Amino acid sequence: MQKIDSHQHFWLYDKERHAWIDDSMQACQQNSLPAHLQPILQQNGFAGCVAVQVDQTEADNDFTLGLAENNSFIKGIVGWVDLQADNIEERLEYYSHIKQMKGFRHILQGESDDKFMLSAKFKHGISLLNKYGFSYDILIKPNHLPYAKELAAAFPDQRFVIDHLAKPYIKAGKIGGWKHDIQALAACPNVSCKVSGMVTEADWQNWKPEDFTPYLDAVFNAFGAKRIMYGSDWPVCNVAGGYKGVLKVAENYIGHLTQNEQELFWAKNAIEFYRLDKL
């Protein structure tokens, strides 16, 4: 069965630039490069991956695109552009000629204004993505979900995907408000969801596979088999169980799905969403 890891990161670790990688995340305080990831993908039967932005700079795009040129297992890139820039259409037109660039992301969860994504200039940038064939990754926390629904509903032809299930409160065992809002967002047919980043929302050292079941039930029921895709969030996952730990959670949960549903989850949905070359 084909497998694509739809969400991972590369970086040359810099203490100042990557200040979010604090001392509680020592497993990530090192370079994370294709040479480190490729053996892990091969050992676990993955044909390739989608590399997602780390820094909110176009220099980060250049870095990741350079890696992709020399590593064919990087099937696509989710980069960053300033969606509020006056020259945003010029930048999107530029990136539309780069085959590996599939979409963009902004670290919305880090903005002081929860409604940042609904600002006029940001929405103007979002309004241009579909014209150039780009998807958009939504990186948010549960409190942002109502605004994400408003954004997705405003652009019904734009492909959106929620990263990390919108980071539910797994460690605290809270589900109610998040579940209601994720179901409301899933009512927008243009939104997909990545099963990624869950272990870092749980108790890093003591999580159990069953801790994730209520949250997985919620997103699979809300989005359906055709709008869910697998992502490891490597190397961030190394702080809470590592690649094999994340993979095991997913494998155990989807065991009851049909063969076709499993194929959609592991690869077909990511290939379609990101418009990756057929493997």
Secondary structure, 3 states (H helix, E strand, C coil): CCCEEEEECCECCCCCCCCCCCHHHHHHCCCECHHHHHHHHHHCCCCEEEEECCCCCHHHHHHHHHHHHHCCCEEEEEECCCCCCCCHHHHHHHHCCCCCEEEEEECHHHCCCCCHHHCHHHHHHHHHHHHHCCEEEECCCHHHHHHHHHHHHHCCCCCEEEHHHHCCCCCCCCCHHHHHHHHHHHCCCCEEEEECCCHHHCCCCCCCHHHHHHHHHHHHHHHCHHHEEECCCECHHHHHCHHHHHHHHHHHHHCCCCHHHHHHHHHHHHHHHCCCCCC
